[in-house]
Amino acid sequence: MLVALALGAGVFFLLPRTAAVTVFIAPGIPLAGFFGRFLPEGFAYYLHPEGGAPSFLALALIFTLLFWTLVAAGLYMLWRRLRRTRAA
């Protein structure tokens, strides 16, 4: 999770208004659209009192962090497995 947060902070604060922001957020948008159907309607108003687009953006950012956390964890597990097989 810390890797995903650091990646997101670097993209948003060091490279604002570039394609890097779009690439960082892109995986979270379809995930938010898919899983948003299964969330209760009140959850959108919990994220933002008026609901709508700001709630969807917050949901997309949540799923973006989840996606990049899973990618970083998968890469770490792959790296550990490769390192372990080379040592044996």
C-alpha positions in Angstrom: 0.0 0.0 0.0 2.8 2.4 0.8 4.3 1.8 -2.7 1.0 2.7 -4.3 0.6 5.8 -2.2 4.2 6.9 -3.0 3.7 6.3 -6.7 0.4 8.3 -6.6 1.9 11.2 -4.6 4.9 11.3 -7.0 2.6 11.4 -10.1 0.1 13.9 -8.7 2.6 16.3 -7.1 5.7 16.0 -9.4 4.0 15.5 -12.7 0.6 17.3 -12.6 -1.4 17.7 -15.8 0.6 15.1 -17.7 -0.2 11.7 -19.2 1.4 10.1 -16.1 -1.7 11.1 -14.1 -4.0 9.5 -16.7 -1.9 6.3 -16.7 -2.0 6.1 -12.9 -5.7 6.6 -12.6 -6.8 4.6 -15.7 -7.1 1.2 -14.1 -9.3 2.5 -11.3 -12.0 4.0 -13.6 -13.4 0.8 -15.0 -13.0 -0.9 -11.6 -15.0 1.9 -10.0 -17.7 1.6 -12.7 -18.0 -2.1 -12.3 -17.9 -2.3 -8.5 -19.9 0.9 -8.0 -23.0 -1.0 -9.1 -22.7 -3.3 -6.1 -22.2 -0.6 -3.5 -25.2 0.9 -1.6 -26.4 4.3 -3.0 -25.7 6.0 0.3 -22.0 5.2 0.0 -21.7 7.8 -2.8 -23.1 10.4 -0.5 -20.8 9.3 2.2 -17.8 10.0 -0.1 -19.2 13.4 -1.2 -22.3 15.0 0.2 -23.7 15.9 -3.3 -22.8 12.5 -4.8 -22.2 12.5 -8.6 -18.9 12.9 -10.3 -16.8 13.8 -7.2 -18.0 10.6 -5.6 -17.1 8.6 -8.6 -13.7 10.2 -8.7 -13.1 9.3 -5.1 -14.2 5.8 -5.8 -11.9 5.6 -8.8 -9.0 6.8 -6.6 -9.8 4.1 -4.0 -9.8 1.4 -6.7 -6.7 2.9 -8.3 -4.8 2.5 -5.0 -6.1 -1.0 -4.6 -5.0 -1.9 -8.2 -1.5 -0.6 -7.8 -1.1 -2.2 -4.4 -2.0 -5.5 -5.9 0.4 -5.0 -8.8 3.3 -4.0 -6.4 2.5 -7.1 -4.2 2.5 -9.4 -7.2 5.8 -8.0 -8.4 7.3 -8.4 -5.0 6.1 -12.0 -4.7 7.5 -12.8 -8.2 10.9 -11.2 -7.2 11.0 -13.2 -4.0 10.2 -16.4 -5.9 12.9 -15.8 -8.5 15.5 -14.9 -5.8 14.6 -18.0 -3.9 14.9 -20.3 -6.9 18.3 -18.8 -7.9 19.7 -19.3 -4.4 18.7 -23.0 -4.3 
